[in-house]
Structure formats: C-alpha cells, structure tokens
Amino acid sequence: MQAAPQVQKSQSVARTFWRFAIPSIVAMLVSGLYQIIDGFFVGHFVGADGLASINMAIPLLGLIMGFGLLVGMGGGSVLSKYRGEKNLAATQATLVTALFLIILIGLLATIVFIAFGKSLLNIQGATGVILEMSWSYVQIMSFGALISIGASAMPMLVRNDDSPNLATVFIIVGALTNIVLDYVFLGHLGMGLKGAAIATLIAQLATCVLCLRYFTSAKAKTKLTIKQLDKTIAIRIVQLGASNLVMFIYFSFVMAFHNMQFMAYGDTTQLAAFAIVGYLASCYYFFAEGLVSGLQPPVSYYLGAKQYKRITETVKLAFSVTVGSGIALVILFNIVPELFISIFTTGNDALLEASKNGIRLHLMALFLDGFLFMASIYFVAVGKSGQALFVSVGNMLIQFPFLFILPKYLGIDGVWLAVPLSNITFALIVLPMLLINLKGLMKMHRQQNNTDGGVAVYQ
C-alpha cells in the first residue's frame, strides 16, 4: 500500500504519474534481476540442460514467492493503516505478527517441498539428468524457503514503514550480491545449479538481515520489540495478502503446464528455449508492472478528488507508454534475436533456432500483457475489485484451453502460440470493460462541469 499522493491541481498529469512510476519501475526491475542473473550464468556455465532444469523449478519458486507476498502485501497494508491511525502499539504488534508468519510459513513450506518437490518435478515431465539437476536446485531452495519468503516480504514492510528508498536499496544489495556469488560459484567453482541456489539464498539472506537491522535502528518508525502475537492481526494479514498468493498459485500452474506441454510435444532443447524466451519476456513484464503500479496512487487520489478527466488522461498516458514500449520491444526482438539470445547461450545452433522460433511466435503479442497488467491495476485504483479480480484470474485461466487444444493440431508451435492467442482473445473482452468505465467517468466530468456552470474543476 502506498501513501496517498500529495497532488496539486496545477501539477501536470504526466509529472504526477512519473513521480510514482519511476521508483516503482526501478524496484520491479531490481527484484526481477534474481531470475535473469541466474539464467545468464546457468545458460553460459551449465548449458541447455541447466536452463531446462531451472525452468522446471520456477513453478515451485513461484509458490514460495507467493507466500512472501502474502505476508508482505497483507502485513504492509495493516502496518500502514495503524501508522495512519498513530496506533504505535498496533504497528509494533503487526510487525511482530508478520515476522512470526514468515517463520511459520517458511518452516511449513520447507516440509512440504522436501516431501513433495521431486514428485512435482516428475509431474512436469522432468526425468533423468533434468530431474536430477532440477531437484538439486529445488532441494536447496526448499531448505531456505524461510529466507526466500522473508526476502520477498520484509522489504514491503520496510516500504510501508515510510522508507521506500531504503527498501529499494536493500533489494539492490541482494541483487548485486547474487551477481558476484553466481560468478564465483558457477563461473569459477563449477558448482552448477547447486551453486546458483546457494548464491540466491545468501543474497536473499543479506536483504533479510538489512531489513531486520532497519527495524532495530533509529530510522525505523516502527521499532521491533518483544510483543505478544495478535491472532486478529494475523488473520487480517492473511486476508489482505491472499489474493497475491492466489495469483502466484495460478502462475505456477500455468508455468508447470507449459513445461509439461514442451516436454510432451518437444524436448529439452525446446524447454531450454522457453526458459530463454521467458527471461526476455520478463524484462518487459517487470518494466510494465512497475510502470502501471505508478498508475494506482494518482488515479485513486483523482477519484477521491472527483477529478475525473485527470483519470482518463493518466490512463491514456499509461496505455501509450506500456503498449508502445511493448510493441517497440517485440520489433527489436525480431530484428536482432541472436543478440538477445546470446545473453543466455552461445554455440548451440539447435537452441538458437528454437529460441528464435519462440521469440517470433510466443512474444508476438507481448505488449498485450502490459495492457492487461494496466487494466487490472486501474480497476483496483477505482475500487472495482470484482473487475480487477476478473482480469487477473481470467488472464491465467484462459490460457489453459489454448495450451491444451492448440498443440494437438500445431504441435510445438501450438505450445508457443497459446499465450499470445489467449492474450488477443482476452484483450478483446477487457478493452470494452475499460472503455465503458472511462466513458462513465467522462460522463460524470461533463455533469460536474454543467453543475459548476461550465467551469472545470481542475487545470
């Protein structure tokens, strides 16, 4: 939850939007560095089998991250609420309760993933060397689930304690640590996926330690003290953060189903290519998610201030930048695909050709992902939670029939085409929803002007 923006009527819509969008973009890109860094080093020092293996592990890691966001988003929201009420005792109880939930969920996740992790990899089609390598990565990450959940949740608690810049710095420190350790463990010591997992956990531990140190320092607004756990607060944290966990559960299912289909209709090379294409797509996803996150604070403010035309202007700006940058990136990927693929692999012609095919097919409607991100955030900002949930969940669910049916007729190309074709179909449903809502706001704007004698309420 972000603090309400202090927006002046004279301040331009663009300036307000970018004031919130830029820090959000930076935070998202830095957070996403973990996966891309691992992909870079695994691709170059382990090879195609390593890329395929780590892709098998992503659905399980997505669940761990979902648990982190459950506590981080839920706990951050409750923390901000009590801070706004100047209720110091409740903010301290919230912090202690959130940390307890991190420990509890982390320990439970370790037990579950150690017990069932290998079976979950088997279900996706992992066998032989791919299963062995995937399990070596998942096993270590499972033992460190507590650290991973803490690294996802605690920077959000710091951010909601009115220290967003420090939260971003802590994440950056973790990302830089990961780069150095990946280079040492994979590039020099040849530790393979085990090295990548250990590097990630050490980097995440650094972020956790910095966050804990913050809450015991003079800079913290909410000090970490010995407080009794609050059951009511724990329930509220879970309630508020549950939607984030649900989203990552859906993401993990979709990712696992992709892995199953690539192994069923293709081979390890195709799965490794899917990993590369996924890393490239992630660069846009993180940018777009950060960008559209900057939409929420000003739009919510304008709604409360009844400045309806500013809402439509902000949405138009966000739409043009999000979709425009996505189209530009798709064109760039297709003009020089070898340049981007070489970031993750060199000297493997079969993997190069499979990745080029994936870029051409899988990423052709990449910009629509940005549009769907924007629509979901917009509906949250204007208080339309039902529409927001429909967009978020529908975007995942609609992919399943395409993933199931298309490969039966198009083979491996059908697996690649499932996401773009489902995005096109779903965007044709969501776009009218968005336009109808914006049209309603403009109608209220005109009525407002008529009531005020034709004088605009804002600049």
C-alpha positions, 0 to 999 in steps of 0.5 A, a space after each residue: 500500500 502506498 501513501 496517498 499522493 500529495 497532488 496539486 491541481 496545477 501539477 501536470 498529469 504526466 509529472 504526477 504519474 512519473 513521480 510514482 512510476 519511476 521508483 516503482 519501475 526501478 524496484 520491479 526491475 531490481 527484484 526481477 534481476 534474481 531470475 535473469 542473473 541466474 539464467 545468464 550464468 546457468 545458460 553460459 556455465 551449465 548449458 541447455 540442460 541447466 536452463 531446462 532444469 531451472 525452468 522446471 523449478 520456477 513453478 515451485 519458486 513461484 509458490 514460495 514467492 507467493 507466500 512472501 507476498 502474502 505476508 508482505 502485501 497483507 502485513 504492509 497494508 495493516 502496518 500502514 493503516 495503524 501508522 495512519 491511525 498513530 496506533 504505535 502499539 498496533 504497528 509494533 504488534 503487526 510487525 511482530 505478527 508478520 515476522 512470526 508468519 514468515 517463520 511459520 510459513 517458511 518452516 511449513 513450506 520447507 516440509 512440504 517441498 522436501 516431501 513433495 518437490 521431486 514428485 512435482 518435478 516428475 509431474 512436469 515431465 522432468 526425468 533423468 539428468 533434468 530431474 536430477 539437476 532440477 531437484 538439486 536446485 529445488 532441494 536447496 531452495 526448499 531448505 531456505 524457503 524461510 529466507 526466500 519468503 522473508 526476502 520477498 516480504 520484509 522489504 514491503 514492510 520496510 516500504 510501508 514503514 515510510 522508507 521506500 528508498 531504503 527498501 529499494 536499496 536493500 533489494 539492490 544489495 541482494 541483487 548485486 550480491 547474487 551477481 558476484 556469488 553466481 560468478 564465483 560459484 558457477 563461473 569459477 567453482 563449477 558448482 552448477 545449479 547447486 551453486 546458483 541456489 546457494 548464491 540466491 539464498 545468501 543474497 536473499 539472506 543479506 536483504 533479510 538481515 538489512 531489513 531486520 537491522 532497519 527495524 532495530 535502528 533509529 530510522 525505523 518508525 516502527 521499532 521491533 520489540 518483544 510483543 505478544 502475537 495478535 491472532 486478529 492481526 494475523 488473520 487480517 494479514 492473511 486476508 489482505 495478502 491472499 489474493 497475491 498468493 492466489 495469483 502466484 498459485 495460478 502462475 505456477 500452474 500455468 508455468 508447470 503446464 507449459 513445461 509439461 506441454 514442451 516436454 510432451 510435444 518437444 524436448 529439452 532443447 525446446 524447454 531450454 528455449 522457453 526458459 530463454 524466451 521467458 527471461 526476455 519476456 520478463 524484462 518487459 513484464 517487470 518494466 510494465 508492472 512497475 510502470 502501471 503500479 505508478 498508475 494506482 496512487 494518482 488515479 485513486 487520489 483523482 477519484 477521491 478528488 472527483 477529478 475525473 478527466 485527470 483519470 482518463 488522461 493518466 490512463 491514456 498516458 499509461 496505455 501509450 507508454 506500456 503498449 508502445 514500449 511493448 510493441 517497440 520491444 517485440 520489433 527489436 526482438 525480431 530484428 536482432 534475436 541472436 543478440 538477445 539470445 546470446 545473453 543466455 547461450 552461445 554455440 548451440 545452433 539447435 537452441 538458437 533456432 528454437 529460441 528464435 522460433 519462440 521469440 517470433 511466435 510466443 512474444 508476438 503479442 507481448 505488449 498485450 500483457 502490459 495492457 492487461 497488467 494496466 487494466 487490472 491495476 486501474 480497476 483496483 485504483 477505482 475500487 472495482 475489485 470484482 473487475 480487477 479480480 476478473 482480469 487477473 484470474 481470467 488472464 491465467 485461466 484462459 490460457 489453459 484451453 489454448 495450451 491444451 487444444 492448440 498443440 494437438 493440431 500445431 504441435 510445438 508451435 501450438 505450445 508457443 502460440 497459446 499465450 499470445 492467442 489467449 492474450 488477443 482473445 482476452 484483450 478483446 473482452 477487457 478493452 470494452 470493460 475499460 472503455 465503458 468505465 472511462 466513458 462513465 467517468 467522462 460522463 460524470 466530468 461533463 455533469 460536474 462541469 454543467 453543475 459548476 456552470 461550465 467551469 472545470 474543476 481542475 487545470 
